[in-house]
Amino acid sequence: MAPSPMHIGLSAWIIQDGNYDDFACGELRRFALEFYPARGLRAASGEAPGLVHLDNAMYSAGGRVCHAGPDAWVVDFGGVMAFRDEAAPSWAREGALVAGDVYLGIDPFFYFERLYKLPGVPPLIYEWRIEAIDMDSTPFVDSIDEKGRAVKVRDESRKGRVPIPATDGWKDDREYVLHCTMTQSVPMRTRE
């Protein structure tokens, strides 16, 4: 079974794209998880699958590759599977052990629109109870990007989060962390 609660990232643009309605504490929702390797997952040996929460939606992770294809790969992190919407690295064959830091976020649409239909991609949609929601309150500051353009970036020296009862993806345009409990451990192929 997945750690409880799980801390799952959600960007406001995913709501703005119309892929999900806003989320509220106490709701039951169905979605797959996408993983983003912070510095890349590496091949591992002998490490047991599992997730150790670090901060926000970041985890120190160990897992086993359960699908490795040209369009996506799937890792079982010990009780919860997540996908990456890209070709599997050459070393990531089915059964390979992996380790590294990962961000776990809600599937924007890649799985529920396309990947679930591909041969060999397992069911990945779980049902979750939304226990709590935090919104990123880190202020923006002016900066210059690598091309010399003026941009707004988060002031990492003043990181913050505030608890909220529900997302408002159209108003907040922020990053959220959903604190979720998995209500059933057998994943589904679709959200219905």
Secondary structure, 3 states (H helix, E strand, C coil): CCCCCEEEEEEHHHHHCCCCCCCECCCEEEECEEEEECCCCEECCCCCCEEEEEECCEEEEEEEEEEECCCCEEEECCCCEEEECCCCCCCCCCCCEEEEEEEEEECCCHHHHCHHHCCCCCCCEEEEEEEEEEEECCCEEEEECCCCCEEEEECHHHCCEEEECECCHHHHCCEEEEEEEECCCCCECCCC
